[in-house]
Amino acid sequence: MGTVLKPDKQAFEALTKARMPFGKYKGCRLVDLPEPYLVWFSRQGFPPGKLGEQLRTVYEIKRNGLEYLFKP
């Protein structure tokens, strides 16, 4: 049988509160970043570490049309 993945509620809540620490969108919540900006990162490479993983996650959620997950 396959592995069952369980969502990490705390990690997701942290993701919805995380803010961009640099650049044009400094201070903007990651979930509010425009999709073209995330697409650019996907092509150029996400930054290393936690920020990169968070940006990659937001990108995948938006790319798959699941933005409603960010709504309270």
PDB file of N, H, CA, C and O in Angstrom:
ATOM      1  N   MET A   1       0.834  -1.189   0.000  1.00  0.00           N
ATOM      2  CA  MET A   1       0.000   0.000   0.000  1.00  0.00           C
ATOM      3  C   MET A   1       0.874   1.245   0.000  1.00  0.00           C
ATOM      4  O   MET A   1       2.029   1.218   0.424  1.00  0.00           O
ATOM      5  N   GLY A   2       0.293   2.337  -0.486  1.00  0.00           N
ATOM      6  H   GLY A   2      -0.646   2.359  -0.830  1.00  0.00           H
ATOM      7  CA  GLY A   2       1.011   3.600  -0.539  1.00  0.00           C
ATOM      8  C   GLY A   2       1.052   4.288   0.811  1.00  0.00           C
ATOM      9  O   GLY A   2       0.330   3.925   1.739  1.00  0.00           O
ATOM     10  N   THR A   3       1.898   5.268   0.896  1.00  0.00           N
ATOM     11  H   THR A   3       2.485   5.562   0.142  1.00  0.00           H
ATOM     12  CA  THR A   3       2.027   6.055   2.113  1.00  0.00           C
ATOM     13  C   THR A   3       0.878   7.054   2.193  1.00  0.00           C
ATOM     14  O   THR A   3       0.531   7.690   1.198  1.00  0.00           O
ATOM     15  N   VAL A   4       0.302   7.186   3.357  1.00  0.00           N
ATOM     16  H   VAL A   4       0.583   6.669   4.165  1.00  0.00           H
ATOM     17  CA  VAL A   4      -0.772   8.150   3.573  1.00  0.00           C
ATOM     18  C   VAL A   4      -0.149   9.429   4.113  1.00  0.00           C
ATOM     19  O   VAL A   4       0.502   9.427   5.158  1.00  0.00           O
ATOM     20  N   LEU A   5      -0.360  10.525   3.382  1.00  0.00           N
ATOM     21  H   LEU A   5      -0.889  10.527   2.534  1.00  0.00           H
ATOM     22  CA  LEU A   5       0.159  11.817   3.821  1.00  0.00           C
ATOM     23  C   LEU A   5      -0.900  12.539   4.632  1.00  0.00           C
ATOM     24  O   LEU A   5      -2.063  12.608   4.235  1.00  0.00           O
ATOM     25  N   LYS A   6      -0.492  13.070   5.759  1.00  0.00           N
ATOM     26  H   LYS A   6       0.453  13.014   6.081  1.00  0.00           H
ATOM     27  CA  LYS A   6      -1.415  13.827   6.598  1.00  0.00           C
ATOM     28  C   LYS A   6      -0.987  15.290   6.568  1.00  0.00           C
ATOM     29  O   LYS A   6       0.194  15.596   6.727  1.00  0.00           O
ATOM     30  N   PRO A   7      -1.946  16.195   6.363  1.00  0.00           N
ATOM     31  CA  PRO A   7      -1.595  17.610   6.345  1.00  0.00           C
ATOM     32  C   PRO A   7      -1.123  18.078   7.721  1.00  0.00           C
ATOM     33  O   PRO A   7      -1.630  17.637   8.752  1.00  0.00           O
ATOM     34  N   ASP A   8      -0.158  18.967   7.712  1.00  0.00           N
ATOM     35  H   ASP A   8       0.254  19.325   6.874  1.00  0.00           H
ATOM     36  CA  ASP A   8       0.377  19.539   8.944  1.00  0.00           C
ATOM     37  C   ASP A   8      -0.291  20.896   9.150  1.00  0.00           C
ATOM     38  O   ASP A   8       0.103  21.890   8.542  1.00  0.00           O
ATOM     39  N   LYS A   9      -1.302  20.925  10.010  1.00  0.00           N
ATOM     40  H   LYS A   9      -1.622  20.117  10.504  1.00  0.00           H
ATOM     41  CA  LYS A   9      -2.091  22.139  10.226  1.00  0.00           C
ATOM     42  C   LYS A   9      -1.226  23.302  10.714  1.00  0.00           C
ATOM     43  O   LYS A   9      -1.404  24.434  10.264  1.00  0.00           O
ATOM     44  N   GLN A  10      -0.302  23.036  11.618  1.00  0.00           N
ATOM     45  H   GLN A  10      -0.158  22.116  11.983  1.00  0.00           H
ATOM     46  CA  GLN A  10       0.548  24.102  12.152  1.00  0.00           C
ATOM     47  C   GLN A  10       1.450  24.681  11.069  1.00  0.00           C
ATOM     48  O   GLN A  10       1.635  25.896  11.001  1.00  0.00           O
ATOM     49  N   ALA A  11       2.006  23.827  10.230  1.00  0.00           N
ATOM     50  H   ALA A  11       1.855  22.840  10.286  1.00  0.00           H
ATOM     51  CA  ALA A  11       2.867  24.303   9.143  1.00  0.00           C
ATOM     52  C   ALA A  11       2.054  25.132   8.149  1.00  0.00           C
ATOM     53  O   ALA A  11       2.535  26.145   7.641  1.00  0.00           O
ATOM     54  N   PHE A  12       0.824  24.699   7.874  1.00  0.00           N
ATOM     55  H   PHE A  12       0.434  23.876   8.287  1.00  0.00           H
ATOM     56  CA  PHE A  12      -0.022  25.439   6.940  1.00  0.00           C
ATOM     57  C   PHE A  12      -0.400  26.800   7.515  1.00  0.00           C
ATOM     58  O   PHE A  12      -0.397  27.799   6.795  1.00  0.00           O
ATOM     59  N   GLU A  13      -0.724  26.848   8.801  1.00  0.00           N
ATOM     60  H   GLU A  13      -0.727  26.037   9.385  1.00  0.00           H
ATOM     61  CA  GLU A  13      -1.049  28.130   9.440  1.00  0.00           C
ATOM     62  C   GLU A  13       0.158  29.062   9.407  1.00  0.00           C
ATOM     63  O   GLU A  13       0.012  30.260   9.163  1.00  0.00           O
ATOM     64  N   ALA A  14       1.345  28.518   9.651  1.00  0.00           N
ATOM     65  H   ALA A  14       1.463  27.545   9.849  1.00  0.00           H
ATOM     66  CA  ALA A  14       2.566  29.326   9.585  1.00  0.00           C
ATOM     67  C   ALA A  14       2.771  29.847   8.164  1.00  0.00           C
ATOM     68  O   ALA A  14       3.189  30.989   7.974  1.00  0.00           O
ATOM     69  N   LEU A  15       2.481  29.020   7.179  1.00  0.00           N
ATOM     70  H   LEU A  15       2.142  28.092   7.334  1.00  0.00           H
ATOM     71  CA  LEU A  15       2.617  29.422   5.782  1.00  0.00           C
ATOM     72  C   LEU A  15       1.701  30.599   5.464  1.00  0.00           C
ATOM     73  O   LEU A  15       2.103  31.523   4.757  1.00  0.00           O
ATOM     74  N   THR A  16       0.477  30.573   5.979  1.00  0.00           N
ATOM     75  H   THR A  16       0.151  29.822   6.553  1.00  0.00           H
ATOM     76  CA  THR A  16      -0.468  31.654   5.682  1.00  0.00           C
ATOM     77  C   THR A  16      -0.073  32.972   6.346  1.00  0.00           C
ATOM     78  O   THR A  16      -0.549  34.035   5.948  1.00  0.00           O
ATOM     79  N   LYS A  17       0.789  32.907   7.352  1.00  0.00           N
ATOM     80  H   LYS A  17       1.176  32.044   7.676  1.00  0.00           H
ATOM     81  CA  LYS A  17       1.221  34.121   8.053  1.00  0.00           C
ATOM     82  C   LYS A  17       2.606  34.600   7.622  1.00  0.00           C
ATOM     83  O   LYS A  17       2.994  35.728   7.925  1.00  0.00           O
ATOM     84  N   ALA A  18       3.349  33.751   6.920  1.00  0.00           N
ATOM     85  H   ALA A  18       3.034  32.834   6.674  1.00  0.00           H
ATOM     86  CA  ALA A  18       4.725  34.078   6.527  1.00  0.00           C
ATOM     87  C   ALA A  18       4.741  35.253   5.551  1.00  0.00           C
ATOM     88  O   ALA A  18       3.849  35.400   4.716  1.00  0.00           O
ATOM     89  N   ARG A  19       5.768  36.080   5.678  1.00  0.00           N
ATOM     90  H   ARG A  19       6.492  35.961   6.357  1.00  0.00           H
ATOM     91  CA  ARG A  19       5.897  37.269   4.826  1.00  0.00           C
ATOM     92  C   ARG A  19       7.195  37.213   4.028  1.00  0.00           C
ATOM     93  O   ARG A  19       8.178  36.598   4.441  1.00  0.00           O
ATOM     94  N   MET A  20       7.170  37.867   2.886  1.00  0.00           N
ATOM     95  H   MET A  20       6.371  38.367   2.550  1.00  0.00           H
ATOM     96  CA  MET A  20       8.340  37.928   2.018  1.00  0.00           C
ATOM     97  C   MET A  20       9.379  38.826   2.683  1.00  0.00           C
ATOM     98  O   MET A  20       9.079  39.978   2.998  1.00  0.00           O
ATOM     99  N   PRO A  21      10.601  38.320   2.903  1.00  0.00           N
ATOM    100  CA  PRO A  21      11.598  39.095   3.641  1.00  0.00           C
ATOM    101  C   PRO A  21      12.444  40.051   2.792  1.00  0.00           C
ATOM    102  O   PRO A  21      13.241  40.808   3.344  1.00  0.00           O
ATOM    103  N   PHE A  22      12.289  40.033   1.469  1.00  0.00           N
ATOM    104  H   PHE A  22      11.641  39.417   1.021  1.00  0.00           H
ATOM    105  CA  PHE A  22      13.145  40.876   0.627  1.00  0.00           C
ATOM    106  C   PHE A  22      12.456  41.180  -0.699  1.00  0.00           C
ATOM    107  O   PHE A  22      11.419  40.606  -1.034  1.00  0.00           O
ATOM    108  N   GLY A  23      13.064  42.098  -1.437  1.00  0.00           N
ATOM    109  H   GLY A  23      13.905  42.564  -1.164  1.00  0.00           H
ATOM    110  CA  GLY A  23      12.636  42.372  -2.807  1.00  0.00           C
ATOM    111  C   GLY A  23      11.424  43.279  -2.938  1.00  0.00           C
ATOM    112  O   GLY A  23      10.999  43.940  -1.990  1.00  0.00           O
ATOM    113  N   LYS A  24      10.893  43.284  -4.134  1.00  0.00           N
ATOM    114  H   LYS A  24      11.238  42.747  -4.904  1.00  0.00           H
ATOM    115  CA  LYS A  24       9.774  44.142  -4.505  1.00  0.00           C
ATOM    116  C   LYS A  24       8.563  43.939  -3.595  1.00  0.00           C
ATOM    117  O   LYS A  24       7.826  44.885  -3.316  1.00  0.00           O
ATOM    118  N   TYR A  25       8.365  42.722  -3.140  1.00  0.00           N
ATOM    119  H   TYR A  25       8.963  41.954  -3.366  1.00  0.00           H
ATOM    120  CA  TYR A  25       7.190  42.389  -2.324  1.00  0.00           C
ATOM    121  C   TYR A  25       7.537  42.186  -0.849  1.00  0.00           C
ATOM    122  O   TYR A  25       6.837  41.470  -0.134  1.00  0.00           O
ATOM    123  N   LYS A  26       8.610  42.813  -0.404  1.00  0.00           N
ATOM    124  H   LYS A  26       9.179  43.395  -0.985  1.00  0.00           H
ATOM    125  CA  LYS A  26       9.017  42.701   1.002  1.00  0.00           C
ATOM    126  C   LYS A  26       7.845  43.085   1.907  1.00  0.00           C
ATOM    127  O   LYS A  26       7.216  44.126   1.721  1.00  0.00           O
ATOM    128  N   GLY A  27       7.566  42.227   2.886  1.00  0.00           N
ATOM    129  H   GLY A  27       8.077  41.381   3.036  1.00  0.00           H
ATOM    130  CA  GLY A  27       6.487  42.472   3.836  1.00  0.00           C
ATOM    131  C   GLY A  27       5.142  41.894   3.418  1.00  0.00           C
ATOM    132  O   GLY A  27       4.222  41.811   4.232  1.00  0.00           O
ATOM    133  N   CYS A  28       5.024  41.498   2.165  1.00  0.00           N
ATOM    134  H   CYS A  28       5.772  41.566   1.505  1.00  0.00           H
ATOM    135  CA  CYS A  28       3.779  40.914   1.655  1.00  0.00           C
ATOM    136  C   CYS A  28       3.669  39.464   2.134  1.00  0.00           C
ATOM    137  O   CYS A  28       4.662  38.738   2.163  1.00  0.00           O
ATOM    138  N   ARG A  29       2.462  39.052   2.508  1.00  0.00           N
ATOM    139  H   ARG A  29       1.655  39.642   2.484  1.00  0.00           H
ATOM    140  CA  ARG A  29       2.281  37.645   2.876  1.00  0.00           C
ATOM    141  C   ARG A  29       2.584  36.774   1.661  1.00  0.00           C
ATOM    142  O   ARG A  29       2.227  37.130   0.538  1.00  0.00           O
ATOM    143  N   LEU A  30       3.230  35.651   1.876  1.00  0.00           N
ATOM    144  H   LEU A  30       3.519  35.362   2.788  1.00  0.00           H
ATOM    145  CA  LEU A  30       3.585  34.761   0.771  1.00  0.00           C
ATOM    146  C   LEU A  30       2.350  34.329  -0.007  1.00  0.00           C
ATOM    147  O   LEU A  30       2.398  34.202  -1.231  1.00  0.00           O
ATOM    148  N   VAL A  31       1.251  34.105   0.691  1.00  0.00           N
ATOM    149  H   VAL A  31       1.212  34.208   1.685  1.00  0.00           H
ATOM    150  CA  VAL A  31       0.033  33.657   0.015  1.00  0.00           C
ATOM    151  C   VAL A  31      -0.584  34.753  -0.849  1.00  0.00           C
ATOM    152  O   VAL A  31      -1.438  34.467  -1.687  1.00  0.00           O
ATOM    153  N   ASP A  32      -0.163  36.003  -0.657  1.00  0.00           N
ATOM    154  H   ASP A  32       0.532  36.235   0.024  1.00  0.00           H
ATOM    155  CA  ASP A  32      -0.679  37.121  -1.445  1.00  0.00           C
ATOM    156  C   ASP A  32       0.243  37.510  -2.594  1.00  0.00           C
ATOM    157  O   ASP A  32      -0.069  38.431  -3.349  1.00  0.00           O
ATOM    158  N   LEU A  33       1.368  36.826  -2.737  1.00  0.00           N
ATOM    159  H   LEU A  33       1.622  36.078  -2.125  1.00  0.00           H
ATOM    160  CA  LEU A  33       2.280  37.132  -3.839  1.00  0.00           C
ATOM    161  C   LEU A  33       1.595  36.831  -5.164  1.00  0.00           C
ATOM    162  O   LEU A  33       0.869  35.843  -5.275  1.00  0.00           O
ATOM    163  N   PRO A  34       1.820  37.681  -6.180  1.00  0.00           N
ATOM    164  CA  PRO A  34       1.210  37.407  -7.482  1.00  0.00           C
ATOM    165  C   PRO A  34       1.790  36.133  -8.109  1.00  0.00           C
ATOM    166  O   PRO A  34       2.976  35.836  -7.964  1.00  0.00           O
ATOM    167  N   GLU A  35       0.947  35.409  -8.791  1.00  0.00           N
ATOM    168  H   GLU A  35      -0.016  35.651  -8.909  1.00  0.00           H
ATOM    169  CA  GLU A  35       1.380  34.142  -9.392  1.00  0.00           C
ATOM    170  C   GLU A  35       2.556  34.308 -10.356  1.00  0.00           C
ATOM    171  O   GLU A  35       3.446  33.458 -10.356  1.00  0.00           O
ATOM    172  N   PRO A  36       2.604  35.376 -11.187  1.00  0.00           N
ATOM    173  CA  PRO A  36       3.764  35.515 -12.082  1.00  0.00           C
ATOM    174  C   PRO A  36       5.097  35.598 -11.324  1.00  0.00           C
ATOM    175  O   PRO A  36       6.124  35.136 -11.821  1.00  0.00           O
ATOM    176  N   TYR A  37       5.078  36.181 -10.135  1.00  0.00           N
ATOM    177  H   TYR A  37       4.244  36.557  -9.731  1.00  0.00           H
ATOM    178  CA  TYR A  37       6.292  36.264  -9.314  1.00  0.00           C
ATOM    179  C   TYR A  37       6.718  34.863  -8.869  1.00  0.00           C
ATOM    180  O   TYR A  37       7.906  34.540  -8.871  1.00  0.00           O
ATOM    181  N   LEU A  38       5.755  34.047  -8.493  1.00  0.00           N
ATOM    182  H   LEU A  38       4.790  34.309  -8.491  1.00  0.00           H
ATOM    183  CA  LEU A  38       6.050  32.669  -8.085  1.00  0.00           C
ATOM    184  C   LEU A  38       6.505  31.829  -9.275  1.00  0.00           C
ATOM    185  O   LEU A  38       7.377  30.970  -9.136  1.00  0.00           O
ATOM    186  N   VAL A  39       5.917  32.076 -10.444  1.00  0.00           N
ATOM    187  H   VAL A  39       5.209  32.774 -10.558  1.00  0.00           H
ATOM    188  CA  VAL A  39       6.345  31.370 -11.660  1.00  0.00           C
ATOM    189  C   VAL A  39       7.797  31.716 -11.961  1.00  0.00           C
ATOM    190  O   VAL A  39       8.582  30.844 -12.334  1.00  0.00           O
ATOM    191  N   TRP A  40       8.155  32.982 -11.801  1.00  0.00           N
ATOM    192  H   TRP A  40       7.517  33.691 -11.497  1.00  0.00           H
ATOM    193  CA  TRP A  40       9.540  33.403 -12.030  1.00  0.00           C
ATOM    194  C   TRP A  40      10.485  32.617 -11.119  1.00  0.00           C
ATOM    195  O   TRP A  40      11.512  32.115 -11.575  1.00  0.00           O
ATOM    196  N   PHE A  41      10.143  32.512  -9.844  1.00  0.00           N
ATOM    197  H   PHE A  41       9.309  32.920  -9.474  1.00  0.00           H
ATOM    198  CA  PHE A  41      10.971  31.734  -8.915  1.00  0.00           C
ATOM    199  C   PHE A  41      11.053  30.276  -9.349  1.00  0.00           C
ATOM    200  O   PHE A  41      12.114  29.658  -9.253  1.00  0.00           O
ATOM    201  N   SER A  42       9.944  29.724  -9.823  1.00  0.00           N
ATOM    202  H   SER A  42       9.082  30.226  -9.901  1.00  0.00           H
ATOM    203  CA  SER A  42       9.961  28.312 -10.223  1.00  0.00           C
ATOM    204  C   SER A  42      10.914  28.090 -11.389  1.00  0.00           C
ATOM    205  O   SER A  42      11.514  27.022 -11.503  1.00  0.00           O
ATOM    206  N   ARG A  43      11.058  29.076 -12.246  1.00  0.00           N
ATOM    207  H   ARG A  43      10.571  29.944 -12.153  1.00  0.00           H
ATOM    208  CA  ARG A  43      11.965  28.959 -13.400  1.00  0.00           C
ATOM    209  C   ARG A  43      13.412  29.272 -13.035  1.00  0.00           C
ATOM    210  O   ARG A  43      14.339  28.636 -13.537  1.00  0.00           O
ATOM    211  N   GLN A  44      13.598  30.256 -12.158  1.00  0.00           N
ATOM    212  H   GLN A  44      12.845  30.772 -11.751  1.00  0.00           H
ATOM    213  CA  GLN A  44      14.948  30.696 -11.788  1.00  0.00           C
ATOM    214  C   GLN A  44      15.535  29.908 -10.624  1.00  0.00           C
ATOM    215  O   GLN A  44      16.751  29.857 -10.439  1.00  0.00           O
ATOM    216  N   GLY A  45      14.660  29.304  -9.855  1.00  0.00           N
ATOM    217  H   GLY A  45      13.672  29.345 -10.005  1.00  0.00           H
ATOM    218  CA  GLY A  45      15.081  28.558  -8.672  1.00  0.00           C
ATOM    219  C   GLY A  45      14.602  29.244  -7.404  1.00  0.00           C
ATOM    220  O   GLY A  45      14.796  30.445  -7.215  1.00  0.00           O
ATOM    221  N   PHE A  46      13.979  28.466  -6.549  1.00  0.00           N
ATOM    222  H   PHE A  46      13.822  27.490  -6.703  1.00  0.00           H
ATOM    223  CA  PHE A  46      13.529  28.991  -5.265  1.00  0.00           C
ATOM    224  C   PHE A  46      14.738  29.149  -4.351  1.00  0.00           C
ATOM    225  O   PHE A  46      15.710  28.405  -4.475  1.00  0.00           O
ATOM    226  N   PRO A  47      14.686  30.117  -3.430  1.00  0.00           N
ATOM    227  CA  PRO A  47      15.799  30.263  -2.492  1.00  0.00           C
ATOM    228  C   PRO A  47      15.927  29.016  -1.613  1.00  0.00           C
ATOM    229  O   PRO A  47      14.960  28.277  -1.429  1.00  0.00           O
ATOM    230  N   PRO A  48      17.109  28.791  -1.082  1.00  0.00           N
ATOM    231  CA  PRO A  48      17.293  27.615  -0.223  1.00  0.00           C
ATOM    232  C   PRO A  48      16.573  27.782   1.120  1.00  0.00           C
ATOM    233  O   PRO A  48      16.237  28.893   1.528  1.00  0.00           O
ATOM    234  N   GLY A  49      16.350  26.675   1.780  1.00  0.00           N
ATOM    235  H   GLY A  49      16.623  25.772   1.449  1.00  0.00           H
ATOM    236  CA  GLY A  49      15.818  26.691   3.137  1.00  0.00           C
ATOM    237  C   GLY A  49      14.310  26.775   3.221  1.00  0.00           C
ATOM    238  O   GLY A  49      13.586  26.485   2.268  1.00  0.00           O
ATOM    239  N   LYS A  50      13.863  27.183   4.402  1.00  0.00           N
ATOM    240  H   LYS A  50      14.451  27.418   5.176  1.00  0.00           H
ATOM    241  CA  LYS A  50      12.433  27.219   4.714  1.00  0.00           C
ATOM    242  C   LYS A  50      11.665  28.146   3.772  1.00  0.00           C
ATOM    243  O   LYS A  50      10.575  27.802   3.315  1.00  0.00           O
ATOM    244  N   LEU A  51      12.230  29.322   3.482  1.00  0.00           N
ATOM    245  H   LEU A  51      13.116  29.601   3.854  1.00  0.00           H
ATOM    246  CA  LEU A  51      11.552  30.265   2.598  1.00  0.00           C
ATOM    247  C   LEU A  51      11.310  29.639   1.228  1.00  0.00           C
ATOM    248  O   LEU A  51      10.222  29.769   0.666  1.00  0.00           O
ATOM    249  N   GLY A  52      12.304  28.972   0.699  1.00  0.00           N
ATOM    250  H   GLY A  52      13.187  28.867   1.155  1.00  0.00           H
ATOM    251  CA  GLY A  52      12.153  28.322  -0.601  1.00  0.00           C
ATOM    252  C   GLY A  52      11.068  27.265  -0.588  1.00  0.00           C
ATOM    253  O   GLY A  52      10.285  27.159  -1.531  1.00  0.00           O
ATOM    254  N   GLU A  53      11.022  26.486   0.478  1.00  0.00           N
ATOM    255  H   GLU A  53      11.658  26.573   1.244  1.00  0.00           H
ATOM    256  CA  GLU A  53       9.978  25.459   0.593  1.00  0.00           C
ATOM    257  C   GLU A  53       8.595  26.097   0.695  1.00  0.00           C
ATOM    258  O   GLU A  53       7.631  25.603   0.111  1.00  0.00           O
ATOM    259  N   GLN A  54       8.506  27.198   1.442  1.00  0.00           N
ATOM    260  H   GLN A  54       9.289  27.599   1.917  1.00  0.00           H
ATOM    261  CA  GLN A  54       7.218  27.880   1.572  1.00  0.00           C
ATOM    262  C   GLN A  54       6.776  28.473   0.233  1.00  0.00           C
ATOM    263  O   GLN A  54       5.611  28.357  -0.146  1.00  0.00           O
ATOM    264  N   LEU A  55       7.705  29.107  -0.480  1.00  0.00           N
ATOM    265  H   LEU A  55       8.652  29.202  -0.172  1.00  0.00           H
ATOM    266  CA  LEU A  55       7.373  29.674  -1.788  1.00  0.00           C
ATOM    267  C   LEU A  55       6.961  28.579  -2.765  1.00  0.00           C
ATOM    268  O   LEU A  55       6.014  28.750  -3.533  1.00  0.00           O
ATOM    269  N   ARG A  56       7.663  27.468  -2.735  1.00  0.00           N
ATOM    270  H   ARG A  56       8.431  27.328  -2.111  1.00  0.00           H
ATOM    271  CA  ARG A  56       7.335  26.338  -3.612  1.00  0.00           C
ATOM    272  C   ARG A  56       5.928  25.809  -3.297  1.00  0.00           C
ATOM    273  O   ARG A  56       5.166  25.476  -4.205  1.00  0.00           O
ATOM    274  N   THR A  57       5.597  25.735  -2.018  1.00  0.00           N
ATOM    275  H   THR A  57       6.216  26.005  -1.281  1.00  0.00           H
ATOM    276  CA  THR A  57       4.275  25.257  -1.609  1.00  0.00           C
ATOM    277  C   THR A  57       3.181  26.206  -2.083  1.00  0.00           C
ATOM    278  O   THR A  57       2.166  25.765  -2.624  1.00  0.00           O
ATOM    279  N   VAL A  58       3.383  27.511  -1.881  1.00  0.00           N
ATOM    280  H   VAL A  58       4.207  27.869  -1.442  1.00  0.00           H
ATOM    281  CA  VAL A  58       2.399  28.496  -2.338  1.00  0.00           C
ATOM    282  C   VAL A  58       2.249  28.412  -3.858  1.00  0.00           C
ATOM    283  O   VAL A  58       1.135  28.468  -4.379  1.00  0.00           O
ATOM    284  N   TYR A  59       3.361  28.279  -4.559  1.00  0.00           N
ATOM    285  H   TYR A  59       4.266  28.233  -4.136  1.00  0.00           H
ATOM    286  CA  TYR A  59       3.327  28.155  -6.018  1.00  0.00           C
ATOM    287  C   TYR A  59       2.490  26.952  -6.450  1.00  0.00           C
ATOM    288  O   TYR A  59       1.642  27.070  -7.335  1.00  0.00           O
ATOM    289  N   GLU A  60       2.722  25.812  -5.836  1.00  0.00           N
ATOM    290  H   GLU A  60       3.411  25.717  -5.117  1.00  0.00           H
ATOM    291  CA  GLU A  60       1.990  24.597  -6.211  1.00  0.00           C
ATOM    292  C   GLU A  60       0.500  24.720  -5.897  1.00  0.00           C
ATOM    293  O   GLU A  60      -0.341  24.258  -6.668  1.00  0.00           O
ATOM    294  N   ILE A  61       0.179  25.339  -4.772  1.00  0.00           N
ATOM    295  H   ILE A  61       0.862  25.715  -4.146  1.00  0.00           H
ATOM    296  CA  ILE A  61      -1.230  25.527  -4.414  1.00  0.00           C
ATOM    297  C   ILE A  61      -1.915  26.425  -5.435  1.00  0.00           C
ATOM    298  O   ILE A  61      -3.009  26.113  -5.907  1.00  0.00           O
ATOM    299  N   LYS A  62      -1.273  27.542  -5.777  1.00  0.00           N
ATOM    300  H   LYS A  62      -0.385  27.796  -5.394  1.00  0.00           H
ATOM    301  CA  LYS A  62      -1.865  28.456  -6.752  1.00  0.00           C
ATOM    302  C   LYS A  62      -1.905  27.827  -8.140  1.00  0.00           C
ATOM    303  O   LYS A  62      -2.891  27.984  -8.860  1.00  0.00           O
ATOM    304  N   ARG A  63      -0.861  27.129  -8.516  1.00  0.00           N
ATOM    305  H   ARG A  63      -0.061  27.002  -7.931  1.00  0.00           H
ATOM    306  CA  ARG A  63      -0.782  26.502  -9.841  1.00  0.00           C
ATOM    307  C   ARG A  63      -1.907  25.487 -10.044  1.00  0.00           C
ATOM    308  O   ARG A  63      -2.389  25.296 -11.161  1.00  0.00           O
ATOM    309  N   ASN A  64      -2.308  24.856  -8.980  1.00  0.00           N
ATOM    310  H   ASN A  64      -1.917  25.011  -8.073  1.00  0.00           H
ATOM    311  CA  ASN A  64      -3.354  23.840  -9.052  1.00  0.00           C
ATOM    312  C   ASN A  64      -4.747  24.378  -8.724  1.00  0.00           C
ATOM    313  O   ASN A  64      -5.692  23.609  -8.546  1.00  0.00           O
ATOM    314  N   GLY A  65      -4.865  25.715  -8.644  1.00  0.00           N
ATOM    315  H   GLY A  65      -4.098  26.340  -8.789  1.00  0.00           H
ATOM    316  CA  GLY A  65      -6.176  26.326  -8.442  1.00  0.00           C
ATOM    317  C   GLY A  65      -6.768  26.112  -7.063  1.00  0.00           C
ATOM    318  O   GLY A  65      -7.989  26.076  -6.910  1.00  0.00           O
ATOM    319  N   LEU A  66      -5.923  25.970  -6.062  1.00  0.00           N
ATOM    320  H   LEU A  66      -4.931  26.000  -6.185  1.00  0.00           H
ATOM    321  CA  LEU A  66      -6.401  25.679  -4.706  1.00  0.00           C
ATOM    322  C   LEU A  66      -6.295  26.880  -3.763  1.00  0.00           C
ATOM    323  O   LEU A  66      -6.203  26.713  -2.547  1.00  0.00           O
ATOM    324  N   GLU A  67      -6.308  28.092  -4.329  1.00  0.00           N
ATOM    325  H   GLU A  67      -6.382  28.228  -5.317  1.00  0.00           H
ATOM    326  CA  GLU A  67      -6.168  29.294  -3.506  1.00  0.00           C
ATOM    327  C   GLU A  67      -7.219  29.382  -2.409  1.00  0.00           C
ATOM    328  O   GLU A  67      -6.991  30.008  -1.374  1.00  0.00           O
ATOM    329  N   TYR A  68      -8.366  28.755  -2.633  1.00  0.00           N
ATOM    330  H   TYR A  68      -8.551  28.246  -3.474  1.00  0.00           H
ATOM    331  CA  TYR A  68      -9.433  28.795  -1.622  1.00  0.00           C
ATOM    332  C   TYR A  68      -8.956  28.223  -0.287  1.00  0.00           C
ATOM    333  O   TYR A  68      -9.542  28.517   0.755  1.00  0.00           O
ATOM    334  N   LEU A  69      -7.912  27.417  -0.309  1.00  0.00           N
ATOM    335  H   LEU A  69      -7.436  27.178  -1.156  1.00  0.00           H
ATOM    336  CA  LEU A  69      -7.373  26.872   0.944  1.00  0.00           C
ATOM    337  C   LEU A  69      -6.824  27.972   1.851  1.00  0.00           C
ATOM    338  O   LEU A  69      -6.733  27.793   3.066  1.00  0.00           O
ATOM    339  N   PHE A  70      -6.460  29.110   1.258  1.00  0.00           N
ATOM    340  H   PHE A  70      -6.535  29.255   0.271  1.00  0.00           H
ATOM    341  CA  PHE A  70      -5.905  30.218   2.040  1.00  0.00           C
ATOM    342  C   PHE A  70      -6.985  31.083   2.677  1.00  0.00           C
ATOM    343  O   PHE A  70      -6.684  31.916   3.532  1.00  0.00           O
ATOM    344  N   LYS A  71      -8.225  30.898   2.276  1.00  0.00           N
ATOM    345  H   LYS A  71      -8.470  30.221   1.581  1.00  0.00           H
ATOM    346  CA  LYS A  71      -9.319  31.708   2.824  1.00  0.00           C
ATOM    347  C   LYS A  71      -9.724  31.160   4.189  1.00  0.00           C
ATOM    348  O   LYS A  71      -9.806  29.946   4.373  1.00  0.00           O
ATOM    349  N   PRO A  72      -9.980  32.062   5.154  1.00  0.00           N
ATOM    350  CA  PRO A  72     -10.380  31.588   6.488  1.00  0.00           C
ATOM    351  C   PRO A  72     -11.741  30.928   6.497  1.00  0.00           C
ATOM    352  O   PRO A  72     -12.205  30.483   7.547  1.00  0.00           O
TER     353      PRO A  72
END
